[in-house]
């Protein structure tokens, strides 16, 4: 059975960005080494907390996934340029 995981990129607005990238890499490597099939990165807007842009997170984590699949769990198109999203999601 293939098991996937949605990686949370939510953090309190009062929190510094220092260390968040390392935490996401650590979680990604744990999932990879644990045999997970796929990792999804969601996107949210208009919340009380902050979220990292999924495009940036997916690009950053691509070097750490090994054979695990990687993709966006949610991509809210009205917040993006559709041409850029089409190029980003192109295989």
Biopython code that builds the backbone (N, CA, C, O; Angstrom):
import numpy as np
from Bio.PDB.StructureBuilder import StructureBuilder

atoms = [
    (1, "UNK", "N", (0.835, -1.168, 0.000)),
    (1, "UNK", "CA", (0.000, 0.000, 0.000)),
    (1, "UNK", "C", (0.893, 1.248, 0.000)),
    (1, "UNK", "O", (1.866, 1.327, 0.749)),
    (2, "UNK", "N", (0.549, 2.211, -0.844)),
    (2, "UNK", "CA", (1.276, 3.479, -0.911)),
    (2, "UNK", "C", (0.646, 4.478, 0.055)),
    (2, "UNK", "O", (-0.565, 4.694, 0.034)),
    (3, "UNK", "N", (1.473, 5.080, 0.898)),
    (3, "UNK", "CA", (0.989, 6.046, 1.883)),
    (3, "UNK", "C", (1.608, 7.407, 1.580)),
    (3, "UNK", "O", (2.816, 7.527, 1.379)),
    (4, "UNK", "N", (0.754, 8.429, 1.552)),
    (4, "UNK", "CA", (1.203, 9.801, 1.305)),
    (4, "UNK", "C", (1.008, 10.640, 2.550)),
    (4, "UNK", "O", (0.334, 10.226, 3.494)),
    (5, "UNK", "N", (1.605, 11.828, 2.547)),
    (5, "UNK", "CA", (1.555, 12.712, 3.704)),
    (5, "UNK", "C", (1.426, 14.151, 3.221)),
    (5, "UNK", "O", (2.041, 14.540, 2.229)),
    (6, "UNK", "N", (0.620, 14.935, 3.930)),
    (6, "UNK", "CA", (0.519, 16.367, 3.657)),
    (6, "UNK", "C", (1.316, 17.113, 4.714)),
    (6, "UNK", "O", (1.010, 17.050, 5.905)),
    (7, "UNK", "N", (2.328, 17.810, 4.268)),
    (7, "UNK", "CA", (3.256, 18.517, 5.153)),
    (7, "UNK", "C", (2.704, 19.895, 5.488)),
    (7, "UNK", "O", (2.438, 20.692, 4.588)),
    (8, "UNK", "N", (2.532, 20.178, 6.760)),
    (8, "UNK", "CA", (2.033, 21.485, 7.170)),
    (8, "UNK", "C", (3.127, 22.538, 7.119)),
    (8, "UNK", "O", (4.229, 22.325, 7.625)),
    (9, "UNK", "N", (2.823, 23.661, 6.514)),
    (9, "UNK", "CA", (3.782, 24.771, 6.464)),
    (9, "UNK", "C", (3.238, 25.976, 7.218)),
    (9, "UNK", "O", (3.645, 27.110, 6.965)),
    (10, "UNK", "N", (2.322, 25.731, 8.138)),
    (10, "UNK", "CA", (1.691, 26.780, 8.928)),
    (10, "UNK", "C", (2.571, 27.126, 10.123)),
    (10, "UNK", "O", (3.153, 26.244, 10.755)),
    (11, "UNK", "N", (2.661, 28.407, 10.424)),
    (11, "UNK", "CA", (3.391, 28.836, 11.608)),
    (11, "UNK", "C", (2.789, 30.146, 12.112)),
    (11, "UNK", "O", (2.173, 30.895, 11.353)),
    (12, "UNK", "N", (2.975, 30.403, 13.385)),
    (12, "UNK", "CA", (2.438, 31.626, 13.992)),
    (12, "UNK", "C", (3.113, 32.850, 13.390)),
    (12, "UNK", "O", (4.319, 32.845, 13.142)),
    (13, "UNK", "N", (2.341, 33.884, 13.161)),
    (13, "UNK", "CA", (2.889, 35.122, 12.590)),
    (13, "UNK", "C", (4.000, 35.713, 13.466)),
    (13, "UNK", "O", (4.894, 36.396, 12.965)),
    (14, "UNK", "N", (3.938, 35.450, 14.761)),
    (14, "UNK", "CA", (4.942, 35.990, 15.675)),
    (14, "UNK", "C", (6.258, 35.208, 15.624)),
    (14, "UNK", "O", (7.260, 35.655, 16.183)),
    (15, "UNK", "N", (6.267, 34.063, 14.968)),
    (15, "UNK", "CA", (7.467, 33.235, 14.923)),
    (15, "UNK", "C", (8.434, 33.723, 13.841)),
    (15, "UNK", "O", (8.018, 34.134, 12.757)),
    (16, "UNK", "N", (9.704, 33.670, 14.152)),
    (16, "UNK", "CA", (10.739, 33.994, 13.173)),
    (16, "UNK", "C", (10.825, 32.872, 12.147)),
    (16, "UNK", "O", (10.521, 31.718, 12.448)),
    (17, "UNK", "N", (11.237, 33.215, 10.948)),
    (17, "UNK", "CA", (11.412, 32.190, 9.911)),
    (17, "UNK", "C", (12.651, 31.327, 10.143)),
    (17, "UNK", "O", (12.820, 30.290, 9.501)),
    (18, "UNK", "N", (13.504, 31.753, 11.053)),
    (18, "UNK", "CA", (14.717, 30.988, 11.344)),
    (18, "UNK", "C", (14.365, 29.576, 11.792)),
    (18, "UNK", "O", (13.572, 29.387, 12.715)),
    (19, "UNK", "N", (14.952, 28.604, 11.142)),
    (19, "UNK", "CA", (14.768, 27.218, 11.546)),
    (19, "UNK", "C", (13.617, 26.491, 10.874)),
    (19, "UNK", "O", (13.564, 25.262, 10.921)),
    (20, "UNK", "N", (12.701, 27.207, 10.255)),
    (20, "UNK", "CA", (11.555, 26.538, 9.645)),
    (20, "UNK", "C", (11.988, 25.649, 8.479)),
    (20, "UNK", "O", (11.498, 24.528, 8.344)),
    (21, "UNK", "N", (12.885, 26.130, 7.649)),
    (21, "UNK", "CA", (13.355, 25.328, 6.513)),
    (21, "UNK", "C", (14.000, 24.032, 6.991)),
    (21, "UNK", "O", (13.763, 22.967, 6.420)),
    (22, "UNK", "N", (14.810, 24.124, 8.031)),
    (22, "UNK", "CA", (15.470, 22.924, 8.563)),
    (22, "UNK", "C", (14.453, 21.935, 9.119)),
    (22, "UNK", "O", (14.621, 20.724, 8.974)),
    (23, "UNK", "N", (13.397, 22.446, 9.755)),
    (23, "UNK", "CA", (12.350, 21.574, 10.277)),
    (23, "UNK", "C", (11.630, 20.842, 9.146)),
    (23, "UNK", "O", (11.344, 19.649, 9.255)),
    (24, "UNK", "N", (11.337, 21.563, 8.054)),
    (24, "UNK", "CA", (10.657, 20.935, 6.915)),
    (24, "UNK", "C", (11.542, 19.884, 6.261)),
    (24, "UNK", "O", (11.053, 18.828, 5.859)),
    (25, "UNK", "N", (12.832, 20.159, 6.149)),
    (25, "UNK", "CA", (13.764, 19.170, 5.591)),
    (25, "UNK", "C", (13.825, 17.948, 6.493)),
    (25, "UNK", "O", (13.803, 16.819, 6.003)),
    (26, "UNK", "N", (13.901, 18.153, 7.799)),
    (26, "UNK", "CA", (13.956, 17.044, 8.753)),
    (26, "UNK", "C", (12.710, 16.158, 8.620)),
    (26, "UNK", "O", (12.819, 14.933, 8.577)),
    (27, "UNK", "N", (11.526, 16.784, 8.556)),
    (27, "UNK", "CA", (10.288, 16.025, 8.407)),
    (27, "UNK", "C", (10.257, 15.274, 7.078)),
    (27, "UNK", "O", (9.829, 14.122, 7.016)),
    (28, "UNK", "N", (10.713, 15.933, 6.024)),
    (28, "UNK", "CA", (10.735, 15.301, 4.705)),
    (28, "UNK", "C", (11.653, 14.086, 4.695)),
    (28, "UNK", "O", (11.297, 13.042, 4.149)),
    (29, "UNK", "N", (12.814, 14.214, 5.288)),
    (29, "UNK", "CA", (13.757, 13.083, 5.317)),
    (29, "UNK", "C", (13.234, 11.937, 6.177)),
    (29, "UNK", "O", (13.472, 10.772, 5.860)),
    (30, "UNK", "N", (12.527, 12.250, 7.258)),
    (30, "UNK", "CA", (11.895, 11.198, 8.060)),
    (30, "UNK", "C", (10.869, 10.429, 7.234)),
    (30, "UNK", "O", (10.821, 9.200, 7.283)),
    (31, "UNK", "N", (10.055, 11.151, 6.479)),
    (31, "UNK", "CA", (9.046, 10.517, 5.633)),
    (31, "UNK", "C", (9.701, 9.674, 4.543)),
    (31, "UNK", "O", (9.286, 8.543, 4.290)),
    (32, "UNK", "N", (10.713, 10.224, 3.908)),
    (32, "UNK", "CA", (11.438, 9.500, 2.861)),
    (32, "UNK", "C", (12.028, 8.210, 3.411)),
    (32, "UNK", "O", (11.848, 7.141, 2.829)),
    (33, "UNK", "N", (12.729, 8.311, 4.525)),
    (33, "UNK", "CA", (13.385, 7.149, 5.120)),
    (33, "UNK", "C", (12.371, 6.156, 5.684)),
    (33, "UNK", "O", (12.674, 4.972, 5.834)),
    (34, "UNK", "N", (11.161, 6.642, 5.999)),
    (34, "UNK", "CA", (10.101, 5.777, 6.500)),
    (34, "UNK", "C", (9.329, 5.071, 5.405)),
    (34, "UNK", "O", (8.424, 4.286, 5.690)),
    (35, "UNK", "N", (9.679, 5.344, 4.142)),
    (35, "UNK", "CA", (9.060, 4.635, 3.028)),
    (35, "UNK", "C", (7.773, 5.237, 2.501)),
    (35, "UNK", "O", (7.019, 4.561, 1.801)),
    (36, "UNK", "N", (7.505, 6.499, 2.824)),
    (36, "UNK", "CA", (6.290, 7.124, 2.297)),
    (36, "UNK", "C", (6.393, 7.255, 0.776)),
    (36, "UNK", "O", (7.482, 7.413, 0.226)),
    (37, "UNK", "N", (5.244, 7.188, 0.114)),
    (37, "UNK", "CA", (5.175, 7.221, -1.345)),
    (37, "UNK", "C", (5.222, 8.649, -1.886)),
    (37, "UNK", "O", (5.904, 8.921, -2.874)),
    (38, "UNK", "N", (4.493, 9.561, -1.236)),
    (38, "UNK", "CA", (4.327, 10.902, -1.784)),
    (38, "UNK", "C", (4.202, 11.931, -0.662)),
    (38, "UNK", "O", (3.678, 11.638, 0.413)),
    (39, "UNK", "N", (4.686, 13.123, -0.931)),
    (39, "UNK", "CA", (4.591, 14.250, -0.006)),
    (39, "UNK", "C", (3.880, 15.395, -0.718)),
    (39, "UNK", "O", (4.278, 15.801, -1.810)),
    (40, "UNK", "N", (2.828, 15.909, -0.091)),
    (40, "UNK", "CA", (2.087, 17.036, -0.642)),
    (40, "UNK", "C", (2.317, 18.272, 0.225)),
    (40, "UNK", "O", (2.429, 18.176, 1.447)),
    (41, "UNK", "N", (2.386, 19.432, -0.425)),
    (41, "UNK", "CA", (2.539, 20.704, 0.278)),
    (41, "UNK", "C", (1.305, 21.552, -0.030)),
    (41, "UNK", "O", (1.076, 21.901, -1.188)),
    (42, "UNK", "N", (0.501, 21.891, 0.992)),
    (42, "UNK", "CA", (-0.720, 22.660, 0.759)),
    (42, "UNK", "C", (-0.458, 24.162, 0.686)),
    (42, "UNK", "O", (0.663, 24.633, 0.877)),
    (43, "UNK", "N", (-1.521, 24.885, 0.407)),
    (43, "UNK", "CA", (-1.448, 26.342, 0.330)),
    (43, "UNK", "C", (-2.709, 26.922, 0.963)),
    (43, "UNK", "O", (-3.807, 26.416, 0.734)),
    (44, "UNK", "N", (-2.559, 27.970, 1.749)),
    (44, "UNK", "CA", (-3.705, 28.634, 2.373)),
    (44, "UNK", "C", (-3.481, 30.139, 2.339)),
    (44, "UNK", "O", (-2.347, 30.616, 2.338)),
    (45, "UNK", "N", (-4.582, 30.870, 2.311)),
    (45, "UNK", "CA", (-4.527, 32.330, 2.334)),
    (45, "UNK", "C", (-5.602, 32.841, 3.283)),
    (45, "UNK", "O", (-6.538, 32.115, 3.621)),
    (46, "UNK", "N", (-5.468, 34.082, 3.708)),
    (46, "UNK", "CA", (-6.465, 34.764, 4.542)),
    (46, "UNK", "C", (-6.729, 34.009, 5.843)),
    (46, "UNK", "O", (-7.879, 33.773, 6.212)),
    (47, "UNK", "N", (-5.655, 33.636, 6.533)),
    (47, "UNK", "CA", (-5.776, 32.968, 7.823)),
    (47, "UNK", "C", (-5.078, 33.800, 8.889)),
    (47, "UNK", "O", (-4.354, 34.745, 8.576)),
    (48, "UNK", "N", (-5.298, 33.448, 10.134)),
    (48, "UNK", "CA", (-4.631, 34.151, 11.227)),
    (48, "UNK", "C", (-3.159, 33.763, 11.329)),
    (48, "UNK", "O", (-2.350, 34.527, 11.855)),
    (49, "UNK", "N", (-2.815, 32.592, 10.834)),
    (49, "UNK", "CA", (-1.434, 32.138, 10.839)),
    (49, "UNK", "C", (-0.794, 32.413, 9.482)),
    (49, "UNK", "O", (-1.466, 32.838, 8.542)),
    (50, "UNK", "N", (0.490, 32.170, 9.392)),
    (50, "UNK", "CA", (1.209, 32.338, 8.133)),
    (50, "UNK", "C", (1.501, 30.983, 7.518)),
    (50, "UNK", "O", (1.674, 29.994, 8.230)),
    (51, "UNK", "N", (1.554, 30.939, 6.218)),
    (51, "UNK", "CA", (1.912, 29.741, 5.465)),
    (51, "UNK", "C", (3.000, 30.116, 4.470)),
    (51, "UNK", "O", (3.003, 31.223, 3.933)),
    (52, "UNK", "N", (3.905, 29.209, 4.232)),
    (52, "UNK", "CA", (4.918, 29.422, 3.204)),
    (52, "UNK", "C", (4.310, 29.124, 1.842)),
    (52, "UNK", "O", (3.413, 28.288, 1.733)),
    (53, "UNK", "N", (4.784, 29.796, 0.809)),
    (53, "UNK", "CA", (4.293, 29.531, -0.542)),
    (53, "UNK", "C", (4.664, 28.116, -0.948)),
    (53, "UNK", "O", (5.822, 27.714, -0.841)),
    (54, "UNK", "N", (3.665, 27.356, -1.421)),
    (54, "UNK", "CA", (3.943, 25.958, -1.734)),
    (54, "UNK", "C", (4.948, 25.794, -2.870)),
    (54, "UNK", "O", (5.693, 24.814, -2.890)),
    (55, "UNK", "N", (4.983, 26.727, -3.808)),
    (55, "UNK", "CA", (5.970, 26.634, -4.895)),
    (55, "UNK", "C", (7.393, 26.683, -4.343)),
    (55, "UNK", "O", (8.259, 25.911, -4.757)),
    (56, "UNK", "N", (7.620, 27.588, -3.417)),
    (56, "UNK", "CA", (8.950, 27.725, -2.831)),
    (56, "UNK", "C", (9.308, 26.502, -2.001)),
    (56, "UNK", "O", (10.443, 26.030, -2.051)),
    (57, "UNK", "N", (8.351, 25.985, -1.238)),
    (57, "UNK", "CA", (8.611, 24.822, -0.391)),
    (57, "UNK", "C", (8.879, 23.589, -1.242)),
    (57, "UNK", "O", (9.821, 22.844, -0.972)),
    (58, "UNK", "N", (8.067, 23.367, -2.263)),
    (58, "UNK", "CA", (8.272, 22.208, -3.152)),
    (58, "UNK", "C", (9.642, 22.297, -3.815)),
    (58, "UNK", "O", (10.361, 21.301, -3.883)),
    (59, "UNK", "N", (10.003, 23.457, -4.296)),
    (59, "UNK", "CA", (11.313, 23.631, -4.932)),
    (59, "UNK", "C", (12.447, 23.371, -3.954)),
    (59, "UNK", "O", (13.444, 22.742, -4.308)),
    (60, "UNK", "N", (12.299, 23.852, -2.727)),
    (60, "UNK", "CA", (13.341, 23.689, -1.718)),
    (60, "UNK", "C", (13.484, 22.222, -1.293)),
    (60, "UNK", "O", (14.598, 21.729, -1.111)),
    (61, "UNK", "N", (12.359, 21.536, -1.139)),
    (61, "UNK", "CA", (12.388, 20.154, -0.651)),
    (61, "UNK", "C", (12.728, 19.132, -1.730)),
    (61, "UNK", "O", (13.000, 17.973, -1.417)),
    (62, "UNK", "N", (12.715, 19.544, -2.993)),
    (62, "UNK", "CA", (12.970, 18.606, -4.093)),
    (62, "UNK", "C", (14.315, 17.891, -3.952)),
    (62, "UNK", "O", (14.455, 16.755, -4.404)),
    (63, "UNK", "N", (15.285, 18.524, -3.346)),
    (63, "UNK", "CA", (16.605, 17.903, -3.169)),
    (63, "UNK", "C", (16.645, 16.889, -2.040)),
    (63, "UNK", "O", (17.666, 16.232, -1.835)),
    (64, "UNK", "N", (15.546, 16.751, -1.302)),
    (64, "UNK", "CA", (15.549, 15.908, -0.112)),
    (64, "UNK", "C", (14.560, 14.751, -0.168)),
    (64, "UNK", "O", (14.477, 13.979, 0.787)),
    (65, "UNK", "N", (13.811, 14.607, -1.253)),
    (65, "UNK", "CA", (12.750, 13.598, -1.286)),
    (65, "UNK", "C", (13.215, 12.233, -1.787)),
    (65, "UNK", "O", (12.517, 11.240, -1.581)),
    (66, "UNK", "N", (14.357, 12.158, -2.430)),
    (66, "UNK", "CA", (14.807, 10.871, -2.965)),
    (66, "UNK", "C", (13.828, 10.356, -4.005)),
    (66, "UNK", "O", (13.501, 11.069, -4.953)),
    (67, "UNK", "N", (13.349, 9.109, -3.837)),
    (67, "UNK", "CA", (12.405, 8.508, -4.781)),
    (67, "UNK", "C", (10.955, 8.845, -4.468)),
    (67, "UNK", "O", (10.056, 8.475, -5.223)),
    (68, "UNK", "N", (10.719, 9.536, -3.375)),
    (68, "UNK", "CA", (9.360, 9.897, -2.986)),
    (68, "UNK", "C", (8.811, 10.944, -3.960)),
    (68, "UNK", "O", (9.535, 11.848, -4.376)),
    (69, "UNK", "N", (7.544, 10.819, -4.317)),
    (69, "UNK", "CA", (6.881, 11.804, -5.172)),
    (69, "UNK", "C", (6.637, 13.072, -4.357)),
    (69, "UNK", "O", (6.534, 13.019, -3.132)),
    (70, "UNK", "N", (6.546, 14.212, -5.042)),
    (70, "UNK", "CA", (6.381, 15.502, -4.380)),
    (70, "UNK", "C", (5.433, 16.354, -5.199)),
    (70, "UNK", "O", (5.584, 16.458, -6.416)),
    (71, "UNK", "N", (4.458, 16.964, -4.545)),
    (71, "UNK", "CA", (3.523, 17.799, -5.281)),
    (71, "UNK", "C", (2.797, 18.774, -4.381)),
    (71, "UNK", "O", (2.972, 18.776, -3.162)),
    (72, "UNK", "N", (1.975, 19.607, -5.009)),
    (72, "UNK", "CA", (1.170, 20.566, -4.260)),
    (72, "UNK", "C", (-0.153, 19.900, -3.895)),
    (72, "UNK", "O", (-0.805, 19.294, -4.745)),
    (73, "UNK", "N", (-0.543, 20.014, -2.636)),
    (73, "UNK", "CA", (-1.809, 19.451, -2.210)),
    (73, "UNK", "C", (-2.967, 20.352, -2.599)),
    (73, "UNK", "O", (-4.046, 19.874, -2.951)),
    (74, "UNK", "N", (-2.742, 21.645, -2.534)),
    (74, "UNK", "CA", (-3.740, 22.651, -2.889)),
    (74, "UNK", "C", (-3.002, 23.785, -3.578)),
    (74, "UNK", "O", (-1.946, 24.221, -3.120)),
    (75, "UNK", "N", (-3.563, 24.258, -4.680)),
    (75, "UNK", "CA", (-3.003, 25.431, -5.356)),
    (75, "UNK", "C", (-4.184, 26.325, -5.722)),
    (75, "UNK", "O", (-4.951, 26.003, -6.629)),
    (76, "UNK", "N", (-4.329, 27.433, -5.028)),
    (76, "UNK", "CA", (-5.454, 28.337, -5.227)),
    (76, "UNK", "C", (-5.155, 29.268, -6.400)),
    (76, "UNK", "O", (-4.480, 30.286, -6.247)),
    (77, "UNK", "N", (-5.663, 28.904, -7.557)),
    (77, "UNK", "CA", (-5.314, 29.595, -8.797)),
    (77, "UNK", "C", (-5.599, 31.099, -8.808)),
    (77, "UNK", "O", (-4.808, 31.836, -9.397)),
    (78, "UNK", "N", (-6.675, 31.601, -8.197)),
    (78, "UNK", "CA", (-6.901, 33.051, -8.244)),
    (78, "UNK", "C", (-5.780, 33.881, -7.611)),
    (78, "UNK", "O", (-5.685, 35.083, -7.860)),
    (79, "UNK", "N", (-4.943, 33.254, -6.803)),
    (79, "UNK", "CA", (-3.851, 33.986, -6.151)),
    (79, "UNK", "C", (-2.554, 33.945, -6.961)),
    (79, "UNK", "O", (-1.530, 34.459, -6.512)),
    (80, "UNK", "N", (-2.587, 33.341, -8.145)),
    (80, "UNK", "CA", (-1.362, 33.127, -8.916)),
    (80, "UNK", "C", (-1.548, 33.496, -10.383)),
    (80, "UNK", "O", (-2.670, 33.580, -10.883)),
    (81, "UNK", "N", (-0.444, 33.711, -11.047)),
    (81, "UNK", "CA", (-0.437, 33.875, -12.489)),
    (81, "UNK", "C", (-0.613, 32.484, -13.109)),
    (81, "UNK", "O", (0.218, 31.609, -12.864)),
    (82, "UNK", "N", (-1.659, 32.251, -13.900)),
    (82, "UNK", "CA", (-1.926, 30.915, -14.423)),
    (82, "UNK", "C", (-0.814, 30.353, -15.317)),
    (82, "UNK", "O", (-0.595, 29.142, -15.340)),
    (83, "UNK", "N", (-0.124, 31.205, -16.038)),
    (83, "UNK", "CA", (0.972, 30.731, -16.888)),
    (83, "UNK", "C", (2.116, 30.213, -16.020)),
    (83, "UNK", "O", (2.695, 29.167, -16.313)),
    (84, "UNK", "N", (2.437, 30.933, -14.965)),
    (84, "UNK", "CA", (3.509, 30.489, -14.070)),
    (84, "UNK", "C", (3.161, 29.162, -13.410)),
    (84, "UNK", "O", (4.025, 28.297, -13.261)),
    (85, "UNK", "N", (1.914, 28.995, -13.017)),
    (85, "UNK", "CA", (1.489, 27.735, -12.396)),
    (85, "UNK", "C", (1.560, 26.602, -13.410)),
    (85, "UNK", "O", (1.986, 25.498, -13.072)),
    (86, "UNK", "N", (1.156, 26.854, -14.628)),
    (86, "UNK", "CA", (1.225, 25.822, -15.669)),
    (86, "UNK", "C", (2.682, 25.392, -15.909)),
    (86, "UNK", "O", (2.955, 24.205, -16.091)),
    (87, "UNK", "N", (3.589, 26.329, -15.910)),
    (87, "UNK", "CA", (5.000, 25.986, -16.092)),
    (87, "UNK", "C", (5.550, 25.247, -14.878)),
    (87, "UNK", "O", (6.359, 24.331, -15.024)),
    (88, "UNK", "N", (5.119, 25.635, -13.687)),
    (88, "UNK", "CA", (5.584, 24.991, -12.452)),
    (88, "UNK", "C", (5.103, 23.549, -12.372)),
    (88, "UNK", "O", (5.858, 22.668, -11.961)),
    (89, "UNK", "N", (3.870, 23.299, -12.756)),
    (89, "UNK", "CA", (3.287, 21.965, -12.646)),
    (89, "UNK", "C", (3.600, 21.054, -13.830)),
    (89, "UNK", "O", (3.246, 19.875, -13.824)),
    (90, "UNK", "N", (4.252, 21.595, -14.826)),
    (90, "UNK", "CA", (4.596, 20.784, -16.000)),
    (90, "UNK", "C", (5.605, 19.707, -15.618)),
    (90, "UNK", "O", (6.594, 19.993, -14.943)),
    (91, "UNK", "N", (5.357, 18.462, -16.050)),
    (91, "UNK", "CA", (6.305, 17.378, -15.685)),
    (91, "UNK", "C", (7.670, 17.531, -16.312)),
    (91, "UNK", "O", (8.549, 16.698, -16.090)),
]
sb = StructureBuilder()
sb.init_structure("model")
sb.init_model(0)
sb.init_chain("A")
sb.init_seg("    ")
for serial, (resi, resn, name, xyz) in enumerate(atoms, 1):
    if name == "N":
        sb.init_residue(resn, " ", resi, " ")
    sb.init_atom(name, np.array(xyz, "f"), 0.0, 1.0, " ", f" {name:<3s}", serial, name[0])
structure = sb.get_structure()
